[in-house]
C-alpha cells in the first residue's frame, strides 16, 4: 500500500491521516509529542519536523509528504520558515511529493470571489510569510528539485476548527450571550470544511497532473457570521443569536494585553468586507463536492474547537 507522511496532528493533519488510513494507505504521522488519532495503519512518531535529516528518513519510500503543521500566529515568523525549508529539502532528498496546506492570506484584499489565478499580493506580515514560502517551494518544483502542490482553504469549520468565529461567536451563542465580533457580521464569508481539505490533499497526491500549482479546497457558498450564528442557535437549540460588531477601540485595547487579539488586527480586513473563495477548479478536477455548511458546523459544535488552523 502507498505510504504517506503527514506532519502535524491538528485538525487538517488528523483528518488527512485518518482519511488516508481508512482507504487502506499507510501513514506516518509526525509530531513533537507523538500525538494524533489512533488507527492500525497510522504510525504516530515523535519527530522534530525542522530537522531535515530526521524528516528525510521518515519520508523514505513515501508517495507524499503532507505538511499540515499549524502554529500560533505569534510563532509564524520564526516557526514556519524552518519547517518549510526542511520539508523542501526532505522532498528533494526522498523524492516524495510535497503537499502544503495554505490559506488565502497571500492574496491580500480582493473584491470578488478569488480563484487560484489571483496574484499573490499580501498586505499583512502573515500573508507575506505564507506567500514567500509557497513561492520557494514552487521555484524548487519548476527547477526540477522537487514535486509540489498546495491546497488552500478559508476559515475552517469541523472538528477542532479554530477561527474568530469558533473562538468568539460560537461559545457566546451556545451560552445565550451576545457575541462581539471583530468585523462586519453581515459580510459574506467563505467557510471551508476540514474534511474537504483532507479529501483535496488526498486527491492531489493521487493525480500527478495536478502538481505544480495551488488548489482551493471545495468550499460551500459563503455565509455571513450573523447567518452562521443563527444556524448555530438552530442546531444547538439555544436562544436566537445576538451578534454585534466589536468596536475598533475595544479590539485595539484588547491587543495591548492579549497576543491573539493583537495578531487579529492586521487580518481584520478579511471580516470587514466580502471574503469569498472560488473553488470551482478543484470541484471540476477531482469531483469533490463541498460539505454543506450545516454539516461542517454540526461537526464543530459536536467536538468543540481545540486546535489551530
N, C-alpha and C positions, 0 to 999 in steps of 0.2 A: 504494500500500500504506500501511496505517496507520503512523504514526511514534510510537515510544515513546522516552522519555528515561529512562535508568537512571543513578542516582547511586551510585557505589561499585562496585568490581570485586573485592570479596571473594567468599566462597562463594556467597551468595544473589544478589548482583548479577551475577556472571559466569554463573551458571546461568540467571537470568532473561533476560539479554541473549541468550544462545545459544538458549534455547527460542523467544523471540520471532523471532529472525533465521531459525531453521530452519523456522519455519512461514510465512515469507515476509514478515514485517514489517520495517520499517526501524528501526534502533536507534542512538541517540546515547548512548554510554557515557561518562559524565563522571567523571574522577578528576583529582587534582592532578598525577599523573605521566603520564597518557595511557596507562595500562596496561589490561590486560584481554584477553579471548580474541579471537583473530583470526577473522573471518568477513566475507565480501563485503558483508553487509548491516549490519555493525556499524562505525560510525564512532567511533573512540576519540579523545576530545577532552580536552585539558587545561583544566580549569575549577576555580576555587575555588567550591565549592557554597555557601559562605556569602555570596557576592557576589550579591545579589538581581538586579541588572541583568544580570549575565552569565548567571545561571541562567534568568532570564526570556527572554533572547534565544535560548537553546538550546531552550526549551520552545515556541517559536513553531510553531504548526501541529501540535503533538503531541497524541495522544489521551490519554496518561497520563504522569505523572512518577512513576516507581517509585523511592522513596527507600530504598535498600538499604545506605547507608553504615554501616560498623561502626567503632567506636572502642575503644581500650583502656579498661578500667574507670576508670583514673585520669583519663581525658580526658572522661568523661561530663558532669560538672557544667559545664564551660566549653565543651565541644565540641558537644554535641547541641543546646542551645537556638539558637545562631545558624544551625545547619544547618536545623532545622525551621522557624524563623521565615522564613528565606529561601525555603524550599520553599513555605510557605503564601502568601507574597507573590507568588512566581513563578506559582503556580497561579491566584491571583486575577487577575493581570495577563494571563496567557496563555489561561486557560480550560481548561488541561489538568487532568485528574483527578489528584489527589494520592493515591498509594498508599504508605503507610508500612509498613515491616517492624518488627513489635513482638515482644514476648516475654510471659512470664507474670509478670514481676516485679511489675507493678502490682496484682495480685490479693492480694499478701501471702500469709499462710499460709491454706491451705484443707484441709479434712478429707476431702472426697470429690472424685471427678473434676470438674474445673472446666470449665464451658462459658462461652460469651460473655456470658451474662446475669449472671454473677457480678459483684458490685460491685467497683470498684477501691478497694482498701483497703491501699495499700502499707505495708510495715513496714520498708523499707530506703530509704536515700538514692537508690539507683539506681532502685528501683521508683517513688519519688515523681517523679523526673525524667521517666521514660517516661510515667507516668500524666498528669502535668501537660501534657506536650507533646501527647499524644493528645487530651486534653480541649480544648486550644486549637484544634487542627485541627477537632475535631467541632463546637465552637462556631461556627467560621467557616463550616462546612458548613450548620449549622442557620440561620445568619444570611443564607445565600444568597451569601456571598462566594466560596466555593469548593465543589468536589465532592470528597469524600474517602472513604477506607475504609482499614482497617488489617488486615494479615494477621499473626497471631501464631503462634509455634511454641515448642516446648520446646527442650531442648538438642539440637544438631544432630548428625546423622550424615551422612556423604557427603564428597565431595571438598573438602578444605580445612577440614573441621569443626574447631572449637576449643572444648573444654569441659574440665571437670575430668576427665572420663573419657579424652578423647583426649590430654590433657596429662600425666596421671599414670598411669592404669591401662594404657592401650593400649601405650605403649612398654615398660613393665615386663613385661607379659605376653609380648610378642613377643621380649623379651630373656631370657625364662625366669626373671625375678626376681619377688620378692614386691612387690606394689603396696600402698602405704599410701594409702587413700582418705579424704578429709576429710568423712566422713559414714557413714551406715549402709549397708554394701554390699548388704544384703538388702532394703532398702525398694523397693517398686515405683516405677518412674520412667518417664516418657514420653520417647521419643526421636523427633524429627521429621527426616525425610529432607529434605535441602536441595532436591532436585528437586521435592518436593511443595510446598515454599514457592513455588518458581518457578511451578509449574503453577497454584497457587491465585491468585497475583498476576495471571497472565495471564487466568484465568477471571473474576476480579473486574473487571478492566479492560474485559472484553467485555460485562458484564452490568450495565446501569445500575440494575436493581432490587436489586443487592447493595450499592449505595453507601450511605454514611451510617451505617456500623456496623463493628464488628470481626468478623473471622472467624478461627477456628483452622484452620490448615492440617491436612488429613487426616493423622492420626498413628496408627501401628500400636499394638497392645496394649502395655501397659507391660512393662518388663523390668528386673529389678534389676541393679545394677552387677556383682554377682557372676555373674549369669547371662550378662550381656553379655561379661564377661571370659572365661567358659567358652566362649562362642560364638567369641570372638576366637581362643582357643587352637585350637579345632577348625578354623576357617577357615585359620589360618596353619600348622597342623601343629606347633605348639610344645608344650612340656610342659604338663601341667594347670595352669590358672591358680591363683595364690595371691593372695588379696586380704584385707587386714586393715584394720580401721578405724584411721585416724590419730588418735592421742591429741590431745585438745584443746590440751594444753600445747605439743605439737610444732607444731601449726598456729599457735598464738599466737606462739611463738618465731620461727617462720619469717617471720611478718609483720613482725617487727622489722627484717628485712634485705631482704625481698622484697615489692615493691609488689603483685604479683598475689596472693600469699598473704594479704596484709593486706586486700585487697578482698574475698576469698572469705569472710572471717569473717562478714559480715552476711548472706551468702546461704547459709550452711551449712544453714539450716532446710530448704532445698529438697532436701537429701540426707539429712536426719535423719528423714524421715517420708515416707509415700507422696506422690508428686508426679506426679499423673496428669491428663492433658488429655482432655476430651471434645470430639471434633471431628466429631460426628455431623452437625451443621448443614451444614458445608461439603461433606461427602460426599453428603448428600442433595440439596443445592442444585446442585452442579456435577458430580456423578457421578464425582468423583475418589476412587479407592481408594488408601489409603496404601501406599507402597512397603514390602515386607516388611523387617523389621529386618535379616535376614541379608544382603539385597542392599545395603541402605544401609551396613551395617558393612563389607561387602566393598569397596565404593567408598572408604570411609575408609581401609582398610588398603592398597588398591592405590595410592592417590595420596598418602598421608600427610596430616597436618593442619598446614597452613601459614598459615591466615588466621583472623581473628577472626569472631565472630558479628555 
